């Protein structure tokens, strides 16, 4: 069983290792969400009919999603044989 942890320290070490691998996605998500919200605040939609930019929650989520996908492009993949 590769996924099981023998001790609490080994579980923490595995979790930290997974977080280190996900750092580009986390950074992209954060920057994208902030960018989506800033786009809503600065550009927005004056009529309220724009499906993405008329709602701060939706524009923040879309920005975070795009940032997450963009950050994932810089993640190195492990090649297995």
C-alpha atoms as one frame of an Amber mdcrd trajectory, in Angstrom:
protein
   0.000   0.000   0.000   1.842   3.036  -1.276  -0.779   5.589  -0.243  -0.980
   4.599   3.413   0.994   6.445   6.055   2.893   4.596   8.726   3.376   7.555
  11.044   1.978  11.026  11.415   5.303  12.487  10.283   5.276  10.458   7.062
   1.730  11.631   6.334   2.751  15.252   6.859   5.800  14.760   4.652   3.670
  13.317   1.834   1.174  16.166   2.142   3.936  18.786   2.007   5.440  17.071
  -1.028   2.072  17.166  -2.824   1.670  20.856  -1.952   5.124  21.634  -3.356
   4.133  19.993  -6.620   0.932  22.076  -6.733   2.556  25.466  -6.091   2.206
  26.737  -9.709  -1.516  25.910  -9.692  -2.040  27.562  -6.308  -0.227  30.724
  -7.400  -2.130  30.798 -10.688  -5.445  30.300  -8.890  -4.738  33.142  -6.467
  -3.555  35.597  -9.114  -6.389  34.628 -11.461  -9.058  35.064  -8.792  -7.657
  38.465  -7.840  -7.495  39.416 -11.510 -11.079  38.289 -12.090 -12.307  40.392
  -9.196 -10.262  43.399 -10.322 -11.711  43.009 -13.817 -15.208  43.091 -12.301
 -14.369  46.228 -10.296 -12.593  48.162 -13.044 -14.314  47.071 -16.277 -17.428
  45.231 -15.134 -20.729  45.479 -16.931 -22.820  48.625 -16.700 -26.065  47.055
 -17.949 -25.989  43.910 -15.815 -26.621  41.640 -18.782 -23.075  40.320 -19.121
 -23.092  36.767 -17.732 -19.538  36.763 -16.378 -18.610  40.344 -15.560 -21.892
  41.450 -13.990 -21.417  39.266 -10.892 -18.274  39.511  -8.714 -18.508  35.863
  -7.630 -18.689  34.521 -11.160 -15.886  36.724 -12.478 -13.675  35.762  -9.510
 -14.345  32.049 -10.057 -13.691  32.330 -13.800 -10.472  34.245 -13.177  -9.365
  31.622 -10.651 -10.156  28.798 -13.064  -8.206  30.408 -15.893  -5.316  31.132
 -13.515  -5.331  27.539 -12.259  -5.207  26.173 -15.795  -2.484  28.631 -16.783
  -0.448  27.731 -13.683  -0.825  24.049 -14.500   1.035  24.571 -17.753   4.227
  25.189 -15.773   3.956  22.032 -13.670   6.487  19.342 -14.504   4.957  15.941
 -15.084   6.552  12.788 -13.719   7.275  10.317 -16.475   6.720   6.712 -15.503
   7.945   3.725 -17.451
